[in-house]
Amino acid sequence: MIVAVAAYTLTIPVTTPSSPTPTATLSPSPSPSPSPSPSPTPSPSPSPSPSPSPSPGGIVLRVITRHPYDILDVAKERFLQSELAKKYNIVDIKWLPIDPSQWIDTIKALATKPGREIDVAWGGGPTLFDMLIMEGLLAPITSEEVMKVLPDIPEEISGSPMIRKDKNGNILWIAAAIASFGFTINKQRLAEYGLPTPTAWKDLASPDFAVTLPTPSVGVADATKSTSNTRMYEIIVQAYGWVEGWKIITLMGANARIYDESGLVRDAAIRGDIAVGITIDFYGYTAQLQNPEQCEYRLPMDGTIVNGDPIALVYSSKHPEAAQAFIAWVLSPEGQTIWMHPNINRMPVNPKVFETPEGQKRPDLKRAYEETLEAAVIEFSDELALSYEEALRWFFYATITRPHEKLQEVWRELALAYLTGKITEEQFNNFIDELANPEKLKFKDPETGEELVFSEEVAKMLNMKIIKDVNYRNALLNEWTIAAEQRYQKVLDELLALIGG
């Protein structure tokens, strides 16, 4: 069921960039677990004129994006043939597929380079776009073209916002697609390994999946390389709590091969390189189409969320009318047909796309869309996730990705000792607590020298420092990695001493 409610707002501090184009700010949110922040005074933003202005030679839009080229190529071809592109004299689109950690710096840097200013941000998930708002990098969406299609867009789906507004009612981003998060299984590989079919996130942290090591049976992406996988780690943390969530994430990482891109996880599941990979929904549906006999996308029984994947007007745009024409097209039934493409398979935000000829050819996607609306969703706070997101991403990298070989070695020995009866369940759980409890990992703050543990509150405290100061972040990563390696070795030594290894 689609529920229409007042569009969501969010409380986050805003930094106004040095630019002649000011932007709007966010305000208090009804998120389930709010973290209060001061509400700054908003500054006015320019309102684009409702009619397009002629541009000699035509307009070239510049779009920063997290979407892969299988989406971008189809979108570009279809949009440039559209009536809106002709009306606004748009002759080309230049894509900038930038790593999420570089979006803020890239947008700011290009804003100072005439002719290279970014017009639109598209794809990457709500917390990435909320970070852009926090930095003052998005302008209000005001055009008549967007307003025409806006009534077709639900303001909320399964408790997640599809439209983000500031306290003055200005629209800062709109979801262009929706997504759930789960895992894609390869039935043949599961059977060959003799592994159970996973039904929950916690299953992927089970010692059962360690029996194939050093050949991993699970696939995940590094949190610093994938916004979708980051979102899954945030789901786990909010579903299970900070300590238990990190235990699951750490052991899942120990069971896994860690990929540099989320798309590589999908490809590995399709080929059968792994038995199960955590994926955003449309990667799972693509896997089902490409390998229908073996691949299946599953929603975890212990909870997922339905995200809106945003599109927004960037503050630096020199063509705001044309930029918003592109946004309007993406949101329209015509533009939403790109998600129906058999190589894309995304869930649309505008359900009217299923009334188009392209949509009517995809009853499978319509069923998946309806199942997504009925998925077992957890109570999830975007604001809470944003408050520690960078700390979470880099802690994953420093304690799981970097020392992965040592982590995997220890976990394999520990899992096999338990499965063969060499240690009791109580001993096994105690070792897991020593291995993966974030609040037992002690490290020194590189700035103050204070000894800390990685609690949720400490993660929130470190978050902005990590964003703002690369040198601090790098020093902190070294502290975390050294501490992680030391505790992994300590657990291994204690285990071997216990079992006589």
Order of alpha helices (4+ residues) and beta strands (2+ residues): beta-alpha-alpha-beta-alpha-beta-alpha-beta-alpha-beta-beta-beta-beta-beta-alpha-beta-alpha-alpha-beta-alpha-beta-alpha-beta-beta-alpha-alpha-beta-alpha-alpha-alpha-alpha-alpha-beta-beta-alpha-alpha
